[in-house]
Amino acid sequence: MPDPATWRPKTGEIPVEPGVYRFIDENDRVIYVGKAISLRSRLTSYFQDAGALHPRTRTMVHTAARVEWTVVRNGLEALQLEYTWIKEFDPRFNVKYRDDKSYPWLCVTWSEEYPRIFVGRGTKKKGWRYFGPYAEAWAIRDSIDALLAVFPMRSCSNGVFRSAKTSGRPCLMGYIDKCSAPCVGRVSAEEHRMIATNFCSAIAGKASGFIRELESEMQACAAQLEYEKAGILRDKADALRRVMEKNAIVLEDSADLDLVAVAMDPLEVAVQLFHVRGGRILAERGWVADRGAGWDDTEAAVVAEDLPQLVEAFLLQIYGDVEGDAEERKRVIPPEVLVPYLPESVDTLAELLGQERGTKVTIRVPQRGDKKTLMSTAEKNAAQTLALHKTRRASDLITRNQALDEIAQVLEMDEVPLRIEGYDISHIQGTNTVASMVVFEDGLARKSEYRHFSITTVESNDVGAMKEVLTRRFSRLIDDREAMEEGHSGVVDATTRTAKRFSYAPSLIVVDGAGPQANIARQVLDNLGFDSVMVCGLAKRLEEVWVPGQKYPIILRRNSQALYLLQRIRDESHRFAITFHRKKRSRSMIESLLDSVPGLGEVRRKALLKAFTSLKKLRSATVDDIAQVPGFGPSLAASVAAAVHETPEAINMTTGEVLD
């Protein structure tokens, strides 16, 4: 029996979003399916002290060999997916309902003259409309109660309906306007069926049109000063909006499709595949691959960088070689495949899959509705798969040691580089030039040691900027070491604690670039007496490793752990530089816009920049918000607001960049 401590996922790897989880035993059988509003909170509770667990739960955890999860958008989707997988896998540790009935569903007796709505279980009748199933009966009843205020269809039993018809008096629901009371003739059979039709459309998730109609009527009533009627319409729209928590886990009953979602970063790509059969997600699978390597991780299979070709390569691998008879091929290849990007040869690919399946296959990108929402759920899971893969790969001690050993061997270093610093330059046509320094110790990012620099050199190119930042960094290192030595001799005391942070020399420096950047870094270090620090450059285009003084670069294998670590360092330094550059550019734009504001001196400008650190924040602030800054009155605040809003340039509010 596996020890849970050997396979327990790390807390940081578990997402905090809602989702459904599956405990799986050594024979790959699903033994328990559960749902959670927060996956991290729920799953960590299974790995507490065994004595605190229920005996059944303790047995389940010790029977399992691993746990997997799928992220969804909300609790309603989690309920639905949990039900689907319990029915699919029949897990032995899931508690069955004592009455041995199925999960509850919502029913509309469509074949009756006056259709009614109710919550039921068990067998279904022909000619009635069913929605669900749902995991909680109270959740359905709450939804019905809210919807009846908007679509007052009949919800009473046949006995109550006949009694009201005989007496000529409606039941309580009719008196409180949650039933249109067809029993006493308030509406005709046709009018009541239309109300029932709208109710069914709303419960199926198609409520946006009704909400727009209610809001339009509300505005018309308000314009005619009919505020009481407008308030009723507002309450109906709000009730409808609360109930319509979209559920894309279940599509129409006839939906048979596969859905492909992609998440990627500069190094790797994750693909998530949802198998939907009969409107239910029956299975989901995920893959992670290097962007420059084939899906089968062989050197010969090369995948292009562009996403449509990535999708095409994936579909060919999944469906290109289906074994078995015609029924098996029809089961594996669905009639519809939803993808995030259409391959260039989409028609040819669809024809090929159609020949394999024996019937027509459609490949398309969902644009709206439940399928589009389900695509966003799959994309969220793909992103989580990629993040989890990176976390596990980066935190694996054996992998990190292998990467460091390989770097030392390739660069011919005497010992492994335990401290590596990465540098990158960021600017736009030589303006607002900045540099970043990131630190990796034992193969892991040490974010507390990160630094950024504003470049002041007259040389606006990358080589000149790299020269300045390395000169400043290692000159500061020399000064800090001297300060520490003086502190130990009793001359300086207060500075030694702050000097320590910047007083460690790296074993290796990785610069973003090719030979010129690596050569200038080597020159700076030699001039300052740090000839023992190794230098290399990593060029983006072909991921070549450049060593100063060598004519040709070093080409590492695509699956090399050393290359992966160097790429992480390079990309992290690039990210850190870009972030600081955008912030600085935004501040410089604010300063240029404020030059025309009379009465705005240096002190007030600094106070304004401190309060609103970006152009986006300043533009979104009101005059009253600006007037709250020390030294600002209503008049000056109005002048500042006018200056930042009346500028003619179009500015990207996310990055602060001036657009053409």
Secondary structure, DSSP 8 states (H G I E B T S, - for coil): ---HHHH---GGGS-SS-EEEEEEETTS-EEEEEEESSHHHHHHHTTS-GGGS-HHHHHHHHHEEEEEEEE-SSHHHHHHHHHHHHHHH--TTS---TT-----EEEE-TTSSS-BEEEE-S---TT-EEE---S-HHHHHHHHHHHHTTS--B-S-HHHHHHHHHHT---HHHHTTSS--GGGTSS-HHHHHHHHHHHHHHHTT--HHHHHHHHHHHHHHHHTT-HHHHHHHHHHHHHHHHH-----SS--TT--EEEEEEEE-SSEEEEEEEEEETTEEEEEEEEEEETTS-TT--SS----SSHHHHHHHHHHHHHTT--S-HHHHHHHS-SEEE-SS--TTHHHHHHHHHHHHSS--EEE---SHHHHHHHHHHHHHHHHHHHHHHHHHHH-HHHHHHHHHHHHHHTT-SS--SEEEEEEEEEETTEEEEEEEEEEETTEE-GGG-EEEE---S--SHHHHHHHHHHHHHHHHHHHHHHHHHHHTTS--HHHHHHHTT----SEEEEESSHHHHHHHHHHHHHTT-TTSEEEEE-TTT--EE-TT-SS-B---TT-HHHHHHHHHHHHHHHHHHHHHHHHHHHHHHHHHHTTSTT--HHHHHHHHHH--SHHHHHH--HHHHHTSTT--HHHHHHHHHHHHS-SSEE-TTT--EE-
